């Protein structure tokens, strides 16, 4: 029945933020009607692949760039011993 299928509204009420989040979750996990899955597959696959592979790569590159910048910015203080840390 249509009421058992996720992503199908059976009433004329406007969608709520929760129903929209639920629809997007169902869409991302392939739990909507087949024609909705087919229409959205290129977008969902692109987003999920970028979130899985590209985002961590960019994060690592950003972390390395910031650590190099921090090392260069703090090097004069560390060299002149104006910043010292003593571990107890």
Biopython code that builds the backbone (N, CA, C, O; Angstrom):
import numpy as np
from Bio.PDB.StructureBuilder import StructureBuilder

atoms = [
    (1, "UNK", "N", (0.833, -1.191, 0.000)),
    (1, "UNK", "CA", (0.000, 0.000, 0.000)),
    (1, "UNK", "C", (0.869, 1.243, 0.000)),
    (1, "UNK", "O", (2.034, 1.180, 0.394)),
    (2, "UNK", "N", (0.322, 2.380, -0.437)),
    (2, "UNK", "CA", (1.087, 3.622, -0.527)),
    (2, "UNK", "C", (1.453, 4.168, 0.843)),
    (2, "UNK", "O", (2.479, 4.830, 0.991)),
    (3, "UNK", "N", (0.626, 3.899, 1.842)),
    (3, "UNK", "CA", (0.919, 4.446, 3.164)),
    (3, "UNK", "C", (2.108, 3.749, 3.813)),
    (3, "UNK", "O", (2.747, 4.330, 4.690)),
    (4, "UNK", "N", (2.425, 2.519, 3.408)),
    (4, "UNK", "CA", (3.547, 1.794, 3.995)),
    (4, "UNK", "C", (4.872, 2.162, 3.339)),
    (4, "UNK", "O", (5.934, 1.867, 3.887)),
    (5, "UNK", "N", (4.822, 2.804, 2.171)),
    (5, "UNK", "CA", (6.036, 3.128, 1.445)),
    (5, "UNK", "C", (6.621, 4.438, 1.928)),
    (5, "UNK", "O", (5.930, 5.456, 1.904)),
    (6, "UNK", "N", (7.887, 4.452, 2.371)),
    (6, "UNK", "CA", (8.511, 5.708, 2.790)),
    (6, "UNK", "C", (8.599, 6.681, 1.623)),
    (6, "UNK", "O", (8.690, 6.273, 0.465)),
    (7, "UNK", "N", (8.570, 7.945, 1.936)),
    (7, "UNK", "CA", (8.692, 8.970, 0.918)),
    (7, "UNK", "C", (7.397, 9.291, 0.201)),
    (7, "UNK", "O", (7.402, 10.091, -0.734)),
    (8, "UNK", "N", (6.295, 8.697, 0.606)),
    (8, "UNK", "CA", (4.997, 8.956, -0.021)),
    (8, "UNK", "C", (4.073, 9.552, 1.020)),
    (8, "UNK", "O", (3.750, 8.905, 2.017)),
    (9, "UNK", "N", (3.644, 10.793, 0.791)),
    (9, "UNK", "CA", (2.715, 11.428, 1.727)),
    (9, "UNK", "C", (1.301, 11.040, 1.351)),
    (9, "UNK", "O", (0.944, 11.005, 0.174)),
    (10, "UNK", "N", (0.507, 10.753, 2.355)),
    (10, "UNK", "CA", (-0.878, 10.349, 2.087)),
    (10, "UNK", "C", (-1.873, 11.425, 2.470)),
    (10, "UNK", "O", (-3.070, 11.268, 2.229)),
    (11, "UNK", "N", (-1.402, 12.523, 3.065)),
    (11, "UNK", "CA", (-2.327, 13.585, 3.457)),
    (11, "UNK", "C", (-1.981, 14.863, 2.711)),
    (11, "UNK", "O", (-0.933, 14.963, 2.073)),
    (12, "UNK", "N", (-2.876, 15.836, 2.799)),
    (12, "UNK", "CA", (-2.651, 17.113, 2.137)),
    (12, "UNK", "C", (-1.968, 18.123, 3.049)),
    (12, "UNK", "O", (-1.847, 19.294, 2.689)),
    (13, "UNK", "N", (-1.524, 17.690, 4.218)),
    (13, "UNK", "CA", (-0.833, 18.601, 5.137)),
    (13, "UNK", "C", (0.536, 18.960, 4.570)),
    (13, "UNK", "O", (1.173, 18.142, 3.905)),
    (14, "UNK", "N", (0.989, 20.193, 4.837)),
    (14, "UNK", "CA", (2.318, 20.573, 4.346)),
    (14, "UNK", "C", (3.406, 19.764, 5.061)),
    (14, "UNK", "O", (3.225, 19.358, 6.208)),
    (15, "UNK", "N", (4.527, 19.533, 4.385)),
    (15, "UNK", "CA", (5.596, 18.757, 5.018)),
    (15, "UNK", "C", (6.213, 19.518, 6.196)),
    (15, "UNK", "O", (6.324, 20.744, 6.171)),
    (16, "UNK", "N", (6.601, 18.785, 7.202)),
    (16, "UNK", "CA", (7.263, 19.368, 8.371)),
    (16, "UNK", "C", (8.768, 19.143, 8.231)),
    (16, "UNK", "O", (9.196, 18.310, 7.432)),
    (17, "UNK", "N", (9.573, 19.880, 8.999)),
    (17, "UNK", "CA", (11.023, 19.641, 8.943)),
    (17, "UNK", "C", (11.390, 18.189, 9.265)),
    (17, "UNK", "O", (12.319, 17.634, 8.677)),
    (18, "UNK", "N", (10.660, 17.582, 10.197)),
    (18, "UNK", "CA", (10.957, 16.186, 10.540)),
    (18, "UNK", "C", (10.641, 15.251, 9.378)),
    (18, "UNK", "O", (11.408, 14.333, 9.090)),
    (19, "UNK", "N", (9.509, 15.485, 8.710)),
    (19, "UNK", "CA", (9.167, 14.618, 7.571)),
    (19, "UNK", "C", (10.161, 14.826, 6.428)),
    (19, "UNK", "O", (10.483, 13.879, 5.711)),
    (20, "UNK", "N", (10.646, 16.049, 6.255)),
    (20, "UNK", "CA", (11.652, 16.302, 5.213)),
    (20, "UNK", "C", (12.951, 15.578, 5.540)),
    (20, "UNK", "O", (13.564, 14.977, 4.657)),
    (21, "UNK", "N", (13.381, 15.630, 6.812)),
    (21, "UNK", "CA", (14.592, 14.906, 7.216)),
    (21, "UNK", "C", (14.417, 13.408, 7.029)),
    (21, "UNK", "O", (15.338, 12.725, 6.581)),
    (22, "UNK", "N", (13.250, 12.898, 7.367)),
    (22, "UNK", "CA", (12.980, 11.475, 7.217)),
    (22, "UNK", "C", (13.011, 11.088, 5.736)),
    (22, "UNK", "O", (13.543, 10.037, 5.380)),
    (23, "UNK", "N", (12.439, 11.941, 4.871)),
    (23, "UNK", "CA", (12.456, 11.664, 3.433)),
    (23, "UNK", "C", (13.879, 11.642, 2.898)),
    (23, "UNK", "O", (14.239, 10.752, 2.127)),
    (24, "UNK", "N", (14.693, 12.617, 3.303)),
    (24, "UNK", "CA", (16.084, 12.660, 2.836)),
    (24, "UNK", "C", (16.850, 11.434, 3.330)),
    (24, "UNK", "O", (17.646, 10.862, 2.585)),
    (25, "UNK", "N", (16.618, 11.027, 4.577)),
    (25, "UNK", "CA", (17.265, 9.824, 5.095)),
    (25, "UNK", "C", (16.833, 8.599, 4.295)),
    (25, "UNK", "O", (17.665, 7.767, 3.932)),
    (26, "UNK", "N", (15.531, 8.485, 4.020)),
    (26, "UNK", "CA", (15.041, 7.366, 3.213)),
    (26, "UNK", "C", (15.638, 7.403, 1.808)),
    (26, "UNK", "O", (16.000, 6.366, 1.254)),
    (27, "UNK", "N", (15.739, 8.593, 1.241)),
    (27, "UNK", "CA", (16.311, 8.741, -0.095)),
    (27, "UNK", "C", (17.774, 8.328, -0.121)),
    (27, "UNK", "O", (18.202, 7.632, -1.042)),
    (28, "UNK", "N", (18.538, 8.742, 0.864)),
    (28, "UNK", "CA", (19.973, 8.421, 0.906)),
    (28, "UNK", "C", (20.229, 6.938, 1.117)),
    (28, "UNK", "O", (21.295, 6.437, 0.758)),
    (29, "UNK", "N", (19.277, 6.239, 1.687)),
    (29, "UNK", "CA", (19.450, 4.807, 1.921)),
    (29, "UNK", "C", (18.625, 3.951, 0.959)),
    (29, "UNK", "O", (18.500, 2.742, 1.155)),
    (30, "UNK", "N", (18.060, 4.575, -0.080)),
    (30, "UNK", "CA", (17.350, 3.826, -1.111)),
    (30, "UNK", "C", (16.029, 3.230, -0.662)),
    (30, "UNK", "O", (15.626, 2.176, -1.155)),
    (31, "UNK", "N", (15.352, 3.884, 0.262)),
    (31, "UNK", "CA", (14.088, 3.345, 0.770)),
    (31, "UNK", "C", (12.872, 4.112, 0.251)),
    (31, "UNK", "O", (11.812, 4.080, 0.877)),
    (32, "UNK", "N", (13.009, 4.797, -0.876)),
    (32, "UNK", "CA", (11.868, 5.480, -1.480)),
    (32, "UNK", "C", (11.427, 4.692, -2.708)),
    (32, "UNK", "O", (11.987, 3.638, -3.010)),
    (33, "UNK", "N", (10.433, 5.200, -3.408)),
    (33, "UNK", "CA", (9.949, 4.520, -4.611)),
    (33, "UNK", "C", (11.083, 4.407, -5.629)),
    (33, "UNK", "O", (12.003, 5.224, -5.638)),
    (34, "UNK", "N", (11.007, 3.395, -6.478)),
    (34, "UNK", "CA", (12.091, 3.119, -7.414)),
    (34, "UNK", "C", (12.358, 4.284, -8.360)),
    (34, "UNK", "O", (13.515, 4.569, -8.667)),
    (35, "UNK", "N", (11.316, 4.960, -8.825)),
    (35, "UNK", "CA", (11.520, 6.054, -9.775)),
    (35, "UNK", "C", (12.155, 7.269, -9.103)),
    (35, "UNK", "O", (12.877, 8.024, -9.754)),
    (36, "UNK", "N", (11.897, 7.466, -7.818)),
    (36, "UNK", "CA", (12.570, 8.543, -7.077)),
    (36, "UNK", "C", (14.041, 8.179, -6.901)),
    (36, "UNK", "O", (14.917, 9.031, -7.057)),
    (37, "UNK", "N", (14.315, 6.909, -6.574)),
    (37, "UNK", "CA", (15.708, 6.457, -6.446)),
    (37, "UNK", "C", (16.476, 6.621, -7.753)),
    (37, "UNK", "O", (17.623, 7.068, -7.746)),
    (38, "UNK", "N", (15.850, 6.263, -8.874)),
    (38, "UNK", "CA", (16.510, 6.376, -10.178)),
    (38, "UNK", "C", (16.780, 7.845, -10.516)),
    (38, "UNK", "O", (17.858, 8.181, -11.006)),
    (39, "UNK", "N", (15.809, 8.714, -10.259)),
    (39, "UNK", "CA", (15.973, 10.130, -10.589)),
    (39, "UNK", "C", (17.044, 10.803, -9.728)),
    (39, "UNK", "O", (17.759, 11.690, -10.194)),
    (40, "UNK", "N", (17.146, 10.374, -8.476)),
    (40, "UNK", "CA", (18.081, 11.028, -7.559)),
    (40, "UNK", "C", (19.422, 10.312, -7.419)),
    (40, "UNK", "O", (20.326, 10.826, -6.761)),
    (41, "UNK", "N", (19.562, 9.143, -8.022)),
    (41, "UNK", "CA", (20.774, 8.346, -7.856)),
    (41, "UNK", "C", (22.059, 9.102, -8.209)),
    (41, "UNK", "O", (23.015, 9.024, -7.439)),
    (42, "UNK", "N", (22.135, 9.825, -9.326)),
    (42, "UNK", "CA", (23.398, 10.515, -9.630)),
    (42, "UNK", "C", (23.781, 11.540, -8.555)),
    (42, "UNK", "O", (24.959, 11.694, -8.236)),
    (43, "UNK", "N", (22.807, 12.223, -8.010)),
    (43, "UNK", "CA", (23.081, 13.234, -6.998)),
    (43, "UNK", "C", (23.464, 12.594, -5.660)),
    (43, "UNK", "O", (24.396, 13.037, -4.990)),
    (44, "UNK", "N", (22.732, 11.554, -5.290)),
    (44, "UNK", "CA", (23.011, 10.861, -4.033)),
    (44, "UNK", "C", (24.381, 10.198, -4.094)),
    (44, "UNK", "O", (25.156, 10.298, -3.143)),
    (45, "UNK", "N", (24.691, 9.523, -5.199)),
    (45, "UNK", "CA", (25.984, 8.861, -5.339)),
    (45, "UNK", "C", (27.133, 9.860, -5.325)),
    (45, "UNK", "O", (28.172, 9.606, -4.716)),
    (46, "UNK", "N", (26.948, 10.996, -5.996)),
    (46, "UNK", "CA", (27.992, 12.022, -5.999)),
    (46, "UNK", "C", (28.213, 12.571, -4.603)),
    (46, "UNK", "O", (29.356, 12.719, -4.171)),
    (47, "UNK", "N", (27.135, 12.876, -3.891)),
    (47, "UNK", "CA", (27.265, 13.404, -2.536)),
    (47, "UNK", "C", (27.920, 12.393, -1.602)),
    (47, "UNK", "O", (28.832, 12.733, -0.848)),
    (48, "UNK", "N", (27.449, 11.148, -1.657)),
    (48, "UNK", "CA", (27.989, 10.124, -0.743)),
    (48, "UNK", "C", (29.449, 9.817, -1.044)),
    (48, "UNK", "O", (30.228, 9.591, -0.119)),
    (49, "UNK", "N", (29.836, 9.802, -2.311)),
    (49, "UNK", "CA", (31.239, 9.548, -2.625)),
    (49, "UNK", "C", (32.113, 10.714, -2.195)),
    (49, "UNK", "O", (33.225, 10.507, -1.708)),
    (50, "UNK", "N", (31.627, 11.935, -2.367)),
    (50, "UNK", "CA", (32.402, 13.091, -1.906)),
    (50, "UNK", "C", (32.521, 13.091, -0.394)),
    (50, "UNK", "O", (33.587, 13.391, 0.143)),
    (51, "UNK", "N", (31.439, 12.756, 0.300)),
    (51, "UNK", "CA", (31.483, 12.716, 1.761)),
    (51, "UNK", "C", (32.389, 11.606, 2.259)),
    (51, "UNK", "O", (33.017, 11.747, 3.308)),
    (52, "UNK", "N", (32.467, 10.503, 1.525)),
    (52, "UNK", "CA", (33.269, 9.362, 1.960)),
    (52, "UNK", "C", (34.739, 9.527, 1.617)),
    (52, "UNK", "O", (35.595, 9.223, 2.448)),
    (53, "UNK", "N", (35.059, 10.001, 0.414)),
    (53, "UNK", "CA", (36.441, 10.027, -0.045)),
    (53, "UNK", "C", (37.057, 11.416, -0.103)),
    (53, "UNK", "O", (38.216, 11.587, 0.274)),
    (54, "UNK", "N", (36.322, 12.397, -0.558)),
    (54, "UNK", "CA", (36.898, 13.718, -0.780)),
    (54, "UNK", "C", (37.008, 14.534, 0.496)),
    (54, "UNK", "O", (38.029, 15.186, 0.718)),
    (55, "UNK", "N", (35.993, 14.517, 1.334)),
    (55, "UNK", "CA", (36.010, 15.324, 2.560)),
    (55, "UNK", "C", (37.166, 14.940, 3.501)),
    (55, "UNK", "O", (37.854, 15.836, 3.990)),
    (56, "UNK", "N", (37.408, 13.653, 3.774)),
    (56, "UNK", "CA", (38.546, 13.321, 4.635)),
    (56, "UNK", "C", (39.885, 13.733, 4.028)),
    (56, "UNK", "O", (40.796, 14.140, 4.748)),
    (57, "UNK", "N", (40.003, 13.628, 2.708)),
    (57, "UNK", "CA", (41.247, 14.035, 2.040)),
    (57, "UNK", "C", (41.481, 15.533, 2.216)),
    (57, "UNK", "O", (42.594, 15.957, 2.530)),
    (58, "UNK", "N", (40.445, 16.326, 2.016)),
    (58, "UNK", "CA", (40.565, 17.777, 2.203)),
    (58, "UNK", "C", (40.874, 18.108, 3.657)),
    (58, "UNK", "O", (41.643, 19.028, 3.935)),
    (59, "UNK", "N", (40.283, 17.369, 4.580)),
    (59, "UNK", "CA", (40.551, 17.599, 6.002)),
    (59, "UNK", "C", (42.012, 17.316, 6.337)),
    (59, "UNK", "O", (42.628, 18.082, 7.078)),
    (60, "UNK", "N", (42.572, 16.243, 5.812)),
    (60, "UNK", "CA", (43.979, 15.917, 6.066)),
    (60, "UNK", "C", (44.881, 16.990, 5.475)),
    (60, "UNK", "O", (45.832, 17.427, 6.123)),
    (61, "UNK", "N", (44.592, 17.416, 4.252)),
    (61, "UNK", "CA", (45.400, 18.467, 3.638)),
    (61, "UNK", "C", (45.320, 19.767, 4.442)),
    (61, "UNK", "O", (46.327, 20.451, 4.629)),
    (62, "UNK", "N", (44.119, 20.101, 4.915)),
    (62, "UNK", "CA", (43.963, 21.306, 5.737)),
    (62, "UNK", "C", (44.701, 21.197, 7.058)),
    (62, "UNK", "O", (45.335, 22.155, 7.499)),
    (63, "UNK", "N", (44.623, 20.030, 7.693)),
    (63, "UNK", "CA", (45.344, 19.830, 8.954)),
    (63, "UNK", "C", (46.847, 19.955, 8.760)),
    (63, "UNK", "O", (47.534, 20.561, 9.583)),
    (64, "UNK", "N", (47.358, 19.388, 7.684)),
    (64, "UNK", "CA", (48.806, 19.479, 7.409)),
    (64, "UNK", "C", (49.216, 20.916, 7.122)),
    (64, "UNK", "O", (50.264, 21.367, 7.583)),
    (65, "UNK", "N", (48.403, 21.633, 6.368)),
    (65, "UNK", "CA", (48.728, 23.029, 6.060)),
    (65, "UNK", "C", (48.706, 23.873, 7.333)),
    (65, "UNK", "O", (49.589, 24.705, 7.543)),
    (66, "UNK", "N", (47.704, 23.662, 8.175)),
    (66, "UNK", "CA", (47.627, 24.441, 9.412)),
    (66, "UNK", "C", (48.734, 24.085, 10.384)),
    (66, "UNK", "O", (49.239, 24.961, 11.086)),
    (67, "UNK", "N", (49.125, 22.807, 10.442)),
    (67, "UNK", "CA", (50.209, 22.442, 11.363)),
    (67, "UNK", "C", (51.524, 23.047, 10.889)),
    (67, "UNK", "O", (52.337, 23.479, 11.707)),
    (68, "UNK", "N", (51.743, 23.084, 9.567)),
    (68, "UNK", "CA", (52.947, 23.735, 9.038)),
    (68, "UNK", "C", (52.936, 25.224, 9.314)),
    (68, "UNK", "O", (53.966, 25.805, 9.656)),
    (69, "UNK", "N", (51.782, 25.842, 9.168)),
    (69, "UNK", "CA", (51.656, 27.268, 9.449)),
    (69, "UNK", "C", (51.890, 27.557, 10.923)),
    (69, "UNK", "O", (52.566, 28.524, 11.275)),
    (70, "UNK", "N", (51.329, 26.718, 11.779)),
    (70, "UNK", "CA", (51.511, 26.896, 13.226)),
    (70, "UNK", "C", (52.966, 26.702, 13.605)),
    (70, "UNK", "O", (53.501, 27.439, 14.433)),
    (71, "UNK", "N", (53.606, 25.714, 12.999)),
    (71, "UNK", "CA", (55.018, 25.465, 13.297)),
    (71, "UNK", "C", (55.876, 26.657, 12.882)),
    (71, "UNK", "O", (56.794, 27.045, 13.605)),
    (72, "UNK", "N", (55.582, 27.228, 11.736)),
    (72, "UNK", "CA", (56.363, 28.389, 11.271)),
    (72, "UNK", "C", (56.076, 29.637, 12.110)),
    (72, "UNK", "O", (56.981, 30.426, 12.383)),
    (73, "UNK", "N", (54.829, 29.811, 12.511)),
    (73, "UNK", "CA", (54.459, 30.997, 13.288)),
    (73, "UNK", "C", (55.016, 30.925, 14.703)),
    (73, "UNK", "O", (55.361, 31.956, 15.281)),
    (74, "UNK", "N", (55.109, 29.731, 15.269)),
    (74, "UNK", "CA", (55.583, 29.592, 16.647)),
    (74, "UNK", "C", (57.080, 29.349, 16.747)),
    (74, "UNK", "O", (57.640, 29.388, 17.842)),
    (75, "UNK", "N", (57.730, 29.100, 15.624)),
    (75, "UNK", "CA", (59.161, 28.804, 15.655)),
    (75, "UNK", "C", (59.991, 29.909, 16.307)),
    (75, "UNK", "O", (60.874, 29.592, 17.104)),
    (76, "UNK", "N", (59.752, 31.201, 16.011)),
    (76, "UNK", "CA", (60.567, 32.235, 16.672)),
    (76, "UNK", "C", (60.411, 32.221, 18.196)),
    (76, "UNK", "O", (61.393, 32.388, 18.920)),
    (77, "UNK", "N", (59.199, 32.026, 18.679)),
    (77, "UNK", "CA", (58.999, 31.985, 20.131)),
    (77, "UNK", "C", (59.678, 30.767, 20.749)),
    (77, "UNK", "O", (60.269, 30.852, 21.825)),
    (78, "UNK", "N", (59.586, 29.642, 20.059)),
    (78, "UNK", "CA", (60.219, 28.437, 20.582)),
    (78, "UNK", "C", (61.736, 28.560, 20.543)),
    (78, "UNK", "O", (62.421, 28.076, 21.445)),
    (79, "UNK", "N", (62.270, 29.205, 19.502)),
    (79, "UNK", "CA", (63.714, 29.380, 19.365)),
    (79, "UNK", "C", (64.253, 30.365, 20.397)),
    (79, "UNK", "O", (65.342, 30.168, 20.936)),
    (80, "UNK", "N", (63.498, 31.419, 20.672)),
    (80, "UNK", "CA", (63.942, 32.429, 21.631)),
    (80, "UNK", "C", (63.606, 32.063, 23.076)),
    (80, "UNK", "O", (63.946, 32.801, 24.000)),
    (81, "UNK", "N", (62.950, 30.943, 23.266)),
    (81, "UNK", "CA", (62.561, 30.441, 24.584)),
    (81, "UNK", "C", (61.621, 31.380, 25.340)),
    (81, "UNK", "O", (61.596, 31.376, 26.571)),
    (82, "UNK", "N", (60.848, 32.183, 24.605)),
    (82, "UNK", "CA", (59.871, 33.007, 25.284)),
    (82, "UNK", "C", (58.620, 32.197, 25.599)),
    (82, "UNK", "O", (57.753, 32.637, 26.354)),
    (83, "UNK", "N", (58.541, 31.026, 25.018)),
    (83, "UNK", "CA", (57.451, 30.108, 25.318)),
    (83, "UNK", "C", (58.070, 28.807, 25.763)),
    (83, "UNK", "O", (58.760, 28.142, 24.991)),
    (84, "UNK", "N", (57.830, 28.449, 26.988)),
    (84, "UNK", "CA", (58.380, 27.176, 27.470)),
    (84, "UNK", "C", (57.290, 26.381, 28.152)),
    (84, "UNK", "O", (56.394, 26.935, 28.790)),
    (85, "UNK", "N", (57.382, 25.101, 28.008)),
    (85, "UNK", "CA", (56.429, 24.190, 28.599)),
    (85, "UNK", "C", (57.191, 23.169, 29.427)),
    (85, "UNK", "O", (58.132, 22.538, 28.946)),
    (86, "UNK", "N", (56.779, 23.016, 30.653)),
    (86, "UNK", "CA", (57.416, 22.041, 31.525)),
    (86, "UNK", "C", (56.371, 21.026, 31.933)),
    (86, "UNK", "O", (55.343, 21.370, 32.516)),
    (87, "UNK", "N", (56.641, 19.780, 31.621)),
    (87, "UNK", "CA", (55.738, 18.703, 31.974)),
    (87, "UNK", "C", (56.036, 18.265, 33.403)),
    (87, "UNK", "O", (57.189, 18.032, 33.766)),
    (88, "UNK", "N", (54.993, 18.158, 34.197)),
    (88, "UNK", "CA", (55.253, 17.795, 35.600)),
    (88, "UNK", "C", (55.338, 16.360, 35.763)),
    (88, "UNK", "O", (55.552, 15.877, 36.875)),
]
sb = StructureBuilder()
sb.init_structure("model")
sb.init_model(0)
sb.init_chain("A")
sb.init_seg("    ")
for serial, (resi, resn, name, xyz) in enumerate(atoms, 1):
    if name == "N":
        sb.init_residue(resn, " ", resi, " ")
    sb.init_atom(name, np.array(xyz, "f"), 0.0, 1.0, " ", f" {name:<3s}", serial, name[0])
structure = sb.get_structure()
